[in-house]
Amino acid sequence: MSGIGEEFYQEEIPPYIKGVGKTFIVVNAESGFGEEASPRKITISDVLEYYRTQAPNISSGIHSLAGIHGDWRQIDSMAKEMLELFKCINIDGLRKASRKAGLTPRF
């Protein structure tokens, strides 16, 4: 992965992280119930869309992030991890995309 992400994870990048770029992260994740885990690309835009539309609603049982569906707590945890990783690898791009999406970055 050419060093991107190692600073964030400090030791070893988790095995479910399959690729990291400035604007995307590829994770090995299930989508839906009973499906096998497969590589899924999560972009900065996907994370911002999650925070803009779904994160405020914690009463719903199912949330989704980049086509990965599941219990809101698990998806929220994944979104938080991806947000923190994007902060580490491309904070300027994340800030710019946040403003463009109508969000106010506080980082």
MMTF fields as JSON, N, C-alpha, C and O atoms, coordinates in Angstrom:
{
  "mmtfVersion": "1.0.0",
  "mmtfProducer": "UNKNOWN",
  "numBonds": 427,
  "numAtoms": 428,
  "numGroups": 107,
  "numChains": 1,
  "numModels": 1,
  "chainsPerModel": [1],
  "groupsPerChain": [107],
  "chainIdList": ["A"],
  "bondAtomList": [4, 2, 8, 6, 12, 10, 16, 14, 20, 18, 24, 22, 28, 26, 32, 30, 36, 34, 40, 38, 44, 42, 48, 46, 52, 50, 56, 54, 60, 58, 64, 62, 68, 66, 72, 70, 76, 74, 80, 78, 84, 82, 88, 86, 92, 90, 96, 94, 100, 98, 104, 102, 108, 106, 112, 110, 116, 114, 120, 118, 124, 122, 128, 126, 132, 130, 136, 134, 140, 138, 144, 142, 148, 146, 152, 150, 156, 154, 160, 158, 164, 162, 168, 166, 172, 170, 176, 174, 180, 178, 184, 182, 188, 186, 192, 190, 196, 194, 200, 198, 204, 202, 208, 206, 212, 210, 216, 214, 220, 218, 224, 222, 228, 226, 232, 230, 236, 234, 240, 238, 244, 242, 248, 246, 252, 250, 256, 254, 260, 258, 264, 262, 268, 266, 272, 270, 276, 274, 280, 278, 284, 282, 288, 286, 292, 290, 296, 294, 300, 298, 304, 302, 308, 306, 312, 310, 316, 314, 320, 318, 324, 322, 328, 326, 332, 330, 336, 334, 340, 338, 344, 342, 348, 346, 352, 350, 356, 354, 360, 358, 364, 362, 368, 366, 372, 370, 376, 374, 380, 378, 384, 382, 388, 386, 392, 390, 396, 394, 400, 398, 404, 402, 408, 406, 412, 410, 416, 414, 420, 418, 424, 422],
  "bondOrderList": [1, 1, 1, 1, 1, 1, 1, 1, 1, 1, 1, 1, 1, 1, 1, 1, 1, 1, 1, 1, 1, 1, 1, 1, 1, 1, 1, 1, 1, 1, 1, 1, 1, 1, 1, 1, 1, 1, 1, 1, 1, 1, 1, 1, 1, 1, 1, 1, 1, 1, 1, 1, 1, 1, 1, 1, 1, 1, 1, 1, 1, 1, 1, 1, 1, 1, 1, 1, 1, 1, 1, 1, 1, 1, 1, 1, 1, 1, 1, 1, 1, 1, 1, 1, 1, 1, 1, 1, 1, 1, 1, 1, 1, 1, 1, 1, 1, 1, 1, 1, 1, 1, 1, 1, 1, 1],
  "groupList": [{"groupName": "MET", "atomNameList": ["N", "CA", "C", "O"], "elementList": ["N", "C", "C", "O"], "formalChargeList": [0, 0, 0, 0], "bondAtomList": [1, 0, 2, 1, 3, 2], "bondOrderList": [1, 1, 2], "singleLetterCode": "M", "chemCompType": "L-PEPTIDE LINKING"}, {"groupName": "SER", "atomNameList": ["N", "CA", "C", "O"], "elementList": ["N", "C", "C", "O"], "formalChargeList": [0, 0, 0, 0], "bondAtomList": [1, 0, 2, 1, 3, 2], "bondOrderList": [1, 1, 2], "singleLetterCode": "S", "chemCompType": "L-PEPTIDE LINKING"}, {"groupName": "GLY", "atomNameList": ["N", "CA", "C", "O"], "elementList": ["N", "C", "C", "O"], "formalChargeList": [0, 0, 0, 0], "bondAtomList": [1, 0, 2, 1, 3, 2], "bondOrderList": [1, 1, 2], "singleLetterCode": "G", "chemCompType": "PEPTIDE LINKING"}, {"groupName": "ILE", "atomNameList": ["N", "CA", "C", "O"], "elementList": ["N", "C", "C", "O"], "formalChargeList": [0, 0, 0, 0], "bondAtomList": [1, 0, 2, 1, 3, 2], "bondOrderList": [1, 1, 2], "singleLetterCode": "I", "chemCompType": "L-PEPTIDE LINKING"}, {"groupName": "GLU", "atomNameList": ["N", "CA", "C", "O"], "elementList": ["N", "C", "C", "O"], "formalChargeList": [0, 0, 0, 0], "bondAtomList": [1, 0, 2, 1, 3, 2], "bondOrderList": [1, 1, 2], "singleLetterCode": "E", "chemCompType": "L-PEPTIDE LINKING"}, {"groupName": "PHE", "atomNameList": ["N", "CA", "C", "O"], "elementList": ["N", "C", "C", "O"], "formalChargeList": [0, 0, 0, 0], "bondAtomList": [1, 0, 2, 1, 3, 2], "bondOrderList": [1, 1, 2], "singleLetterCode": "F", "chemCompType": "L-PEPTIDE LINKING"}, {"groupName": "TYR", "atomNameList": ["N", "CA", "C", "O"], "elementList": ["N", "C", "C", "O"], "formalChargeList": [0, 0, 0, 0], "bondAtomList": [1, 0, 2, 1, 3, 2], "bondOrderList": [1, 1, 2], "singleLetterCode": "Y", "chemCompType": "L-PEPTIDE LINKING"}, {"groupName": "GLN", "atomNameList": ["N", "CA", "C", "O"], "elementList": ["N", "C", "C", "O"], "formalChargeList": [0, 0, 0, 0], "bondAtomList": [1, 0, 2, 1, 3, 2], "bondOrderList": [1, 1, 2], "singleLetterCode": "Q", "chemCompType": "L-PEPTIDE LINKING"}, {"groupName": "PRO", "atomNameList": ["N", "CA", "C", "O"], "elementList": ["N", "C", "C", "O"], "formalChargeList": [0, 0, 0, 0], "bondAtomList": [1, 0, 2, 1, 3, 2], "bondOrderList": [1, 1, 2], "singleLetterCode": "P", "chemCompType": "L-PEPTIDE LINKING"}, {"groupName": "LYS", "atomNameList": ["N", "CA", "C", "O"], "elementList": ["N", "C", "C", "O"], "formalChargeList": [0, 0, 0, 0], "bondAtomList": [1, 0, 2, 1, 3, 2], "bondOrderList": [1, 1, 2], "singleLetterCode": "K", "chemCompType": "L-PEPTIDE LINKING"}, {"groupName": "VAL", "atomNameList": ["N", "CA", "C", "O"], "elementList": ["N", "C", "C", "O"], "formalChargeList": [0, 0, 0, 0], "bondAtomList": [1, 0, 2, 1, 3, 2], "bondOrderList": [1, 1, 2], "singleLetterCode": "V", "chemCompType": "L-PEPTIDE LINKING"}, {"groupName": "THR", "atomNameList": ["N", "CA", "C", "O"], "elementList": ["N", "C", "C", "O"], "formalChargeList": [0, 0, 0, 0], "bondAtomList": [1, 0, 2, 1, 3, 2], "bondOrderList": [1, 1, 2], "singleLetterCode": "T", "chemCompType": "L-PEPTIDE LINKING"}, {"groupName": "ASN", "atomNameList": ["N", "CA", "C", "O"], "elementList": ["N", "C", "C", "O"], "formalChargeList": [0, 0, 0, 0], "bondAtomList": [1, 0, 2, 1, 3, 2], "bondOrderList": [1, 1, 2], "singleLetterCode": "N", "chemCompType": "L-PEPTIDE LINKING"}, {"groupName": "ALA", "atomNameList": ["N", "CA", "C", "O"], "elementList": ["N", "C", "C", "O"], "formalChargeList": [0, 0, 0, 0], "bondAtomList": [1, 0, 2, 1, 3, 2], "bondOrderList": [1, 1, 2], "singleLetterCode": "A", "chemCompType": "L-PEPTIDE LINKING"}, {"groupName": "ARG", "atomNameList": ["N", "CA", "C", "O"], "elementList": ["N", "C", "C", "O"], "formalChargeList": [0, 0, 0, 0], "bondAtomList": [1, 0, 2, 1, 3, 2], "bondOrderList": [1, 1, 2], "singleLetterCode": "R", "chemCompType": "L-PEPTIDE LINKING"}, {"groupName": "ASP", "atomNameList": ["N", "CA", "C", "O"], "elementList": ["N", "C", "C", "O"], "formalChargeList": [0, 0, 0, 0], "bondAtomList": [1, 0, 2, 1, 3, 2], "bondOrderList": [1, 1, 2], "singleLetterCode": "D", "chemCompType": "L-PEPTIDE LINKING"}, {"groupName": "LEU", "atomNameList": ["N", "CA", "C", "O"], "elementList": ["N", "C", "C", "O"], "formalChargeList": [0, 0, 0, 0], "bondAtomList": [1, 0, 2, 1, 3, 2], "bondOrderList": [1, 1, 2], "singleLetterCode": "L", "chemCompType": "L-PEPTIDE LINKING"}, {"groupName": "HIS", "atomNameList": ["N", "CA", "C", "O"], "elementList": ["N", "C", "C", "O"], "formalChargeList": [0, 0, 0, 0], "bondAtomList": [1, 0, 2, 1, 3, 2], "bondOrderList": [1, 1, 2], "singleLetterCode": "H", "chemCompType": "L-PEPTIDE LINKING"}, {"groupName": "TRP", "atomNameList": ["N", "CA", "C", "O"], "elementList": ["N", "C", "C", "O"], "formalChargeList": [0, 0, 0, 0], "bondAtomList": [1, 0, 2, 1, 3, 2], "bondOrderList": [1, 1, 2], "singleLetterCode": "W", "chemCompType": "L-PEPTIDE LINKING"}, {"groupName": "CYS", "atomNameList": ["N", "CA", "C", "O"], "elementList": ["N", "C", "C", "O"], "formalChargeList": [0, 0, 0, 0], "bondAtomList": [1, 0, 2, 1, 3, 2], "bondOrderList": [1, 1, 2], "singleLetterCode": "C", "chemCompType": "L-PEPTIDE LINKING"}],
  "groupTypeList": [0, 1, 2, 3, 2, 4, 4, 5, 6, 7, 4, 4, 3, 8, 8, 6, 3, 9, 2, 10, 2, 9, 11, 5, 3, 10, 10, 12, 13, 4, 1, 2, 5, 2, 4, 4, 13, 1, 8, 14, 9, 3, 11, 3, 1, 15, 10, 16, 4, 6, 6, 14, 11, 7, 13, 8, 12, 3, 1, 1, 2, 3, 17, 1, 16, 13, 2, 3, 17, 2, 15, 18, 14, 7, 3, 15, 1, 0, 13, 9, 4, 0, 16, 4, 16, 5, 9, 19, 3, 12, 3, 15, 2, 16, 14, 9, 13, 1, 14, 9, 13, 2, 16, 11, 8, 14, 5],
  "groupIdList": [1, 2, 3, 4, 5, 6, 7, 8, 9, 10, 11, 12, 13, 14, 15, 16, 17, 18, 19, 20, 21, 22, 23, 24, 25, 26, 27, 28, 29, 30, 31, 32, 33, 34, 35, 36, 37, 38, 39, 40, 41, 42, 43, 44, 45, 46, 47, 48, 49, 50, 51, 52, 53, 54, 55, 56, 57, 58, 59, 60, 61, 62, 63, 64, 65, 66, 67, 68, 69, 70, 71, 72, 73, 74, 75, 76, 77, 78, 79, 80, 81, 82, 83, 84, 85, 86, 87, 88, 89, 90, 91, 92, 93, 94, 95, 96, 97, 98, 99, 100, 101, 102, 103, 104, 105, 106, 107],
  "secStructList": [7, 6, 6, 6, 6, 2, 2, 2, 2, 1, 1, 7, 7, 7, 6, 6, 3, 3, 3, 3, 7, 1, 1, 3, 3, 3, 3, 3, 3, 7, 7, 1, 1, 1, 7, 7, 7, 3, 3, 3, 3, 3, 3, 2, 2, 2, 2, 2, 2, 2, 2, 2, 2, 6, 6, 6, 7, 7, 1, 7, 1, 3, 3, 3, 3, 6, 6, 3, 3, 3, 3, 2, 2, 2, 2, 2, 2, 2, 2, 2, 2, 2, 2, 2, 2, 2, 2, 2, 2, 2, 2, 2, 2, 2, 2, 2, 2, 2, 2, 2, 6, 6, 7, 7, 7, 7, 7],
  "xCoordList": [0.815, 0.0, 0.849, 0.354, 2.07, 3.011, 3.054, 3.23, 2.898, 3.074, 1.866, 1.812, 0.881, -0.302, -1.125, -1.456, -1.445, -2.264, -1.473, -2.032, -0.185, 0.604, 0.745, 0.793, 0.811, 0.895, -0.372, -0.304, -1.513, -2.793, -2.894, -3.266, -2.562, -2.695, -1.496, -1.552, -0.435, 0.766, 1.575, 2.805, 0.968, 1.732, 1.439, 2.077, 0.497, 0.173, -1.216, -2.158, -1.334, -2.635, -3.5, -3.049, -4.757, -5.634, -5.847, -5.809, -6.068, -6.207, -7.444, -7.479, -8.444, -9.629, -9.389, -10.194, -8.31, -7.944, -7.134, -6.041, -7.67, -7.038, -6.302, -5.449, -6.615, -5.942, -6.299, -7.409, -5.361, -5.579, -4.991, -3.854, -5.782, -5.316, -5.722, -6.31, -5.424, -5.76, -7.262, -7.722, -8.036, -9.481, -10.338, -11.565, -9.705, -10.475, -9.762, -8.553, -10.556, -10.05, -10.803, -12.029, -10.091, -10.724, -10.718, -9.666, -11.915, -12.044, -12.675, -13.437, -12.364, -13.001, -14.178, -13.99, -15.391, -16.566, -17.756, -17.849, -18.653, -19.919, -20.877, -20.795, -21.776, -22.836, -24.137, -24.411, -24.917, -26.168, -25.97, -24.936, -26.959, -26.95, -26.667, -27.338, -25.685, -25.359, -24.429, -24.076, -24.024, -23.099, -21.667, -21.327, -20.848, -19.433, -18.768, -19.195, -17.734, -16.969, -16.271, -15.736, -16.285, -15.595, -15.055, -15.51, -14.095, -13.528, -14.582, -15.313, -14.645, -15.567, -14.763, -13.96, -14.983, -14.275, -15.104, -16.26, -14.512, -15.156, -14.398, -13.185, -15.127, -14.501, -14.777, -15.615, -14.053, -14.319, -15.787, -16.449, -16.292, -17.689, -18.663, -19.686, -18.359, -19.219, -19.295, -20.374, -18.147, -18.104, -18.867, -19.622, -18.666, -19.368, -20.872, -21.655, -21.274, -22.708, -23.307, -24.425, -22.563, -23.031, -23.257, -24.307, -22.282, -22.408, -23.482, -24.107, -23.694, -24.71, -26.126, -27.038, -26.324, -27.683, -28.055, -29.222, -27.105, -27.466, -26.983, -27.673, -25.817, -25.257, -26.174, -26.224, -26.902, -27.777, -28.926, -29.498, -29.265, -30.391, -29.894, -29.534, -29.874, -29.428, -30.593, -30.391, -31.81, -32.953, -33.175, -33.84, -32.631, -32.809, -31.932, -30.823, -32.411, -31.639, -30.581, -29.545, -30.815, -29.906, -29.376, -30.138, -28.078, -27.439, -26.582, -26.352, -26.114, -25.223, -24.12, -24.287, -23.003, -21.836, -21.238, -20.737, -21.289, -20.705, -21.248, -20.503, -22.532, -23.146, -22.956, -23.355, -22.354, -22.182, -23.3, -23.365, -24.173, -25.339, -25.178, -24.606, -25.693, -25.632, -26.217, -26.759, -26.102, -26.56, -25.904, -24.718, -26.681, -26.167, -24.897, -24.041, -24.76, -23.568, -22.306, -21.256, -22.41, -21.247, -20.888, -19.713, -21.902, -21.645, -21.102, -20.202, -21.653, -21.162, -19.698, -18.897, -19.364, -17.976, -17.049, -15.951, -17.495, -16.701, -16.54, -15.447, -17.621, -17.558, -16.585, -15.82, -16.615, -15.687, -14.24, -13.373, -13.979, -12.62, -12.162, -11.03, -13.04, -12.68, -12.447, -11.518, -13.289, -13.109, -11.756, -11.03, -11.414, -10.13, -8.959, -7.941, -9.098, -8.039, -7.887, -6.764, -9.01, -8.929, -8.317, -7.601, -8.58, -7.953, -6.437, -5.703, -5.99, -4.555, -3.898, -2.786, -4.56, -3.902, -4.196, -3.434, -5.301, -5.65, -6.576, -7.703, -6.118, -6.979, -7.414, -8.548, -6.536, -6.912, -8.02, -8.977, -7.888, -8.924, -10.234, -11.312, -10.138, -11.326, -12.03, -13.257, -11.274, -11.868, -12.573, -13.699, -11.898, -12.467, -13.756, -14.765, -13.718, -14.901, -16.035, -17.208, -15.683, -16.694, -17.456, -18.686, -16.713, -17.364, -18.243, -19.351, -17.743, -18.487, -19.797, -20.802, -19.767, -20.962, -21.901, -22.949, -21.534, -22.381, -22.157, -22.989, -21.042, -20.704, -19.623, -18.862, -19.564, -18.544, -17.491, -17.742, -16.311, -15.271, -14.763, -14.462, -14.669, -14.159, -12.872, -12.626, -12.066, -10.784, -9.752, -8.586],
  "yCoordList": [-1.203, 0.0, 1.254, 2.352, 1.093, 2.206, 3.178, 4.378, 2.699, 3.544, 4.343, 4.806, 4.521, 5.297, 4.485, 3.328, 5.077, 4.406, 3.831, 3.611, 3.582, 3.002, 3.951, 3.517, 5.242, 6.23, 6.19, 6.278, 6.059, 6.024, 4.793, 4.893, 3.635, 2.393, 2.143, 1.259, 2.88, 2.876, 1.587, 1.653, 0.467, -0.772, -1.456, -1.161, -2.348, -3.11, -2.736, -2.64, -2.53, -2.226, -3.474, -4.573, -3.317, -4.479, -5.234, -4.631, -6.529, -7.332, -6.987, -7.316, -6.343, -5.988, -4.751, -4.467, -4.015, -2.886, -3.456, -3.986, -3.344, -3.953, -2.947, -3.332, -1.672, -0.651, 0.727, 0.951, 1.647, 3.007, 3.981, 3.825, 4.985, 6.063, 7.381, 7.39, 8.466, 9.782, 10.019, 10.74, 9.43, 9.692, 8.444, 8.519, 7.305, 6.07, 5.099, 5.175, 4.193, 3.094, 1.847, 1.87, 0.774, -0.485, -1.374, -1.661, -1.809, -2.679, -3.996, -4.035, -5.043, -6.33, -6.385, -6.522, -6.279, -6.194, -6.897, -7.038, -7.328, -7.892, -6.754, -5.69, -6.978, -6.019, -6.779, -7.627, -6.489, -7.213, -8.403, -8.549, -9.239, -10.367, -11.658, -11.977, -12.388, -13.678, -13.639, -14.694, -12.473, -12.388, -12.575, -12.241, -13.113, -13.237, -11.869, -10.985, -11.71, -10.457, -10.338, -11.313, -9.134, -8.861, -7.434, -6.627, -7.119, -5.766, -4.716, -4.863, -3.665, -2.545, -1.253, -1.06, -0.38, 0.898, 1.961, 2.195, 2.605, 3.691, 4.967, 5.051, 5.958, 7.227, 8.288, 8.106, 9.389, 10.526, 10.935, 11.2, 10.986, 11.369, 10.42, 10.862, 9.12, 8.144, 8.438, 8.404, 8.726, 9.006, 10.29, 10.352, 11.308, 12.573, 12.415, 12.993, 11.644, 11.387, 10.677, 10.983, 9.734, 9.041, 10.052, 10.043, 10.915, 11.882, 12.928, 13.437, 13.243, 14.235, 13.667, 14.38, 12.402, 11.864, 10.815, 10.73, 10.016, 8.889, 8.985, 8.54, 9.557, 9.608, 10.291, 9.859, 11.339, 11.975, 11.073, 11.323, 10.039, 9.17, 7.878, 6.928, 7.845, 6.629, 5.721, 4.697, 6.092, 5.254, 4.151, 3.159, 4.309, 3.307, 2.102, 2.247, 0.927, -0.287, -0.538, -1.131, -0.098, -0.368, 0.952, 1.882, 1.009, 2.132, 1.55, 0.341, 2.411, 1.93, 2.942, 4.148, 2.412, 3.217, 2.588, 1.464, 3.311, 2.836, 1.468, 0.625, 1.251, -0.015, -1.136, -2.273, -0.829, -1.806, -1.539, -0.458, -2.507, -2.339, -3.16, -4.25, -2.619, -3.365, -2.584, -1.494, -3.148, -2.492, -1.121, -0.969, -0.124, 1.255, 1.413, 2.229, 0.643, 0.786, 0.331, 0.965, -0.763, -1.261, -0.338, -0.057, 0.128, 1.036, 2.37, 2.952, 2.85, 4.095, 3.957, 4.869, 2.839, 2.587, 2.568, 3.123, 1.933, 1.893, 3.302, 3.678, 4.079, 5.452, 6.299, 7.087, 6.136, 6.889, 6.516, 7.386, 5.221, 4.777, 5.337, 5.804, 5.291, 5.802, 7.312, 7.816, 8.034, 9.482, 9.79, 10.657, 9.095, 9.321, 8.98, 9.672, 7.93, 7.558, 8.614, 8.964, 9.127, 10.204, 11.464, 12.189, 11.738, 12.885, 12.734, 13.71, 11.527, 11.253, 11.319, 11.832, 10.814, 10.709, 11.866, 12.094, 12.607, 13.677, 14.693, 14.89, 15.328, 16.248, 17.448, 17.908, 17.959, 19.096, 18.725, 19.478, 17.568, 17.097, 16.818, 17.069, 16.299, 16.022, 17.321, 17.401, 18.327, 19.631, 20.247, 20.733, 20.216, 20.795, 20.057, 20.69, 18.74, 17.949, 18.16, 18.167, 18.331, 18.569, 19.858, 19.892, 20.911, 22.191, 22.084, 22.619, 21.401, 21.218, 20.441, 20.671, 19.533, 18.728, 19.469, 18.939, 20.695, 21.478, 21.198, 21.557, 20.56, 20.272, 21.245, 21.772, 21.473, 22.346, 21.472, 20.901, 21.369, 20.548, 21.196, 22.389, 20.423, 20.921, 20.201, 19.857, 19.982, 19.32, 20.007, 19.61],
  "zCoordList": [0.0, 0.0, 0.0, 0.253, -0.272, -0.45, 0.72, 0.508, 1.937, 3.108, 3.54, 4.68, 2.647, 3.013, 4.008, 3.748, 5.115, 6.121, 7.276, 8.351, 7.084, 8.159, 9.343, 10.494, 9.055, 10.131, 10.988, 12.214, 10.34, 11.055, 11.943, 13.112, 11.387, 12.159, 13.06, 13.915, 12.898, 13.722, 13.649, 13.644, 13.594, 13.512, 12.187, 11.177, 12.19, 10.998, 10.506, 11.292, 9.218, 8.628, 8.751, 8.428, 9.222, 9.392, 8.08, 7.007, 8.158, 6.935, 6.097, 4.911, 6.671, 5.887, 5.019, 4.132, 5.252, 4.4, 3.242, 3.442, 2.04, 0.866, -0.006, -0.806, 0.136, -0.653, -0.14, 0.341, -0.243, 0.237, -0.774, -1.22, -1.127, -1.985, -1.347, -0.266, -1.985, -1.413, -1.336, -0.45, -2.242, -2.279, -2.085, -2.155, -1.842, -1.671, -0.731, -0.513, -0.189, 0.631, 0.18, 0.071, -0.079, -0.453, 0.78, 1.351, 1.183, 2.348, 1.909, 0.942, 2.603, 2.391, 3.353, 4.561, 2.82, 3.693, 3.068, 1.849, 3.921, 3.473, 3.18, 3.793, 2.25, 1.983, 2.047, 1.197, 3.022, 3.192, 4.094, 4.746, 4.123, 5.038, 4.292, 3.311, 4.755, 4.188, 2.987, 2.461, 2.541, 1.42, 1.907, 3.042, 1.028, 1.36, 1.304, 0.561, 2.087, 2.057, 0.712, 0.183, 0.171, -1.083, -1.032, -0.221, -1.884, -1.874, -2.234, -3.213, -1.431, -1.644, -1.574, -0.66, -2.535, -2.588, -1.876, -2.231, -0.87, -0.131, -0.463, -0.272, -0.961, -1.339, -0.272, 0.611, -0.38, 0.505, 0.373, 1.376, -0.85, -1.081, -0.391, 0.132, -0.383, 0.298, 1.792, 2.384, 2.395, 3.84, 4.153, 5.123, 3.33, 3.556, 3.37, 4.123, 2.381, 2.163, 3.379, 3.793, 3.943, 5.146, 6.272, 6.914, 6.509, 7.607, 7.331, 8.261, 6.084, 5.749, 5.867, 6.286, 5.507, 5.414, 6.453, 6.836, 6.922, 7.773, 9.216, 10.132, 9.422, 10.782, 11.79, 12.941, 11.407, 12.395, 12.876, 13.937, 12.117, 12.451, 13.101, 12.405, 14.422, 15.102, 15.493, 16.146, 15.098, 15.447, 14.419, 14.717, 13.218, 12.174, 12.455, 12.969, 12.128, 12.355, 11.305, 11.607, 10.07, 8.968, 8.4, 8.136, 8.221, 7.531, 6.416, 6.364, 5.531, 4.476, 4.212, 4.393, 3.783, 3.429, 2.178, 2.221, 1.068, -0.191, -0.598, -1.096, -0.388, -0.763, 0.245, -0.008, 1.376, 2.451, 3.445, 4.03, 3.64, 4.499, 5.772, 5.757, 6.873, 8.115, 9.272, 9.093, 10.451, 11.67, 11.768, 11.474, 12.183, 12.191, 13.01, 12.668, 14.088, 14.932, 14.203, 14.315, 13.461, 12.725, 11.561, 11.32, 10.85, 9.732, 10.241, 9.635, 11.353, 11.938, 12.361, 12.155, 12.939, 13.346, 12.125, 12.166, 11.049, 9.827, 9.254, 8.831, 9.24, 8.713, 9.537, 8.981, 10.851, 11.71, 11.411, 11.334, 11.243, 10.937, 9.594, 9.469, 8.586, 7.268, 7.312, 6.681, 8.055, 8.202, 8.832, 8.345, 9.902, 10.571, 9.655, 9.664, 8.875, 7.943, 6.847, 6.482, 6.316, 5.322, 5.931, 5.24, 7.195, 7.855, 7.86, 7.708, 8.033, 8.102, 6.724, 6.597, 5.707, 4.402, 3.446, 2.507, 3.674, 2.735, 3.398, 2.945, 4.451, 5.194, 4.348, 4.478, 3.491, 2.649, 1.668, 1.492, 1.033, 0.112, 0.83, 0.291, 2.046, 2.85, 3.23, 3.164, 3.621, 3.965, 2.753, 2.854, 1.626, 0.403, 0.008, -0.304, 0.022, -0.338, 0.668, 0.294, 1.939, 2.979, 2.702, 2.753, 2.41, 2.119, 0.871, 0.831, -0.124, -1.375, -1.12, -1.793, -0.155, 0.187, 1.133, 1.504, 1.528, 2.417, 3.879, 4.713, 4.211, 5.599, 6.064, 5.253, 7.353, 7.921, 8.599, 9.66, 7.984, 8.615, 9.894, 9.915, 10.939, 12.219, 12.571, 13.728, 11.564, 11.753, 10.906, 10.91]
}
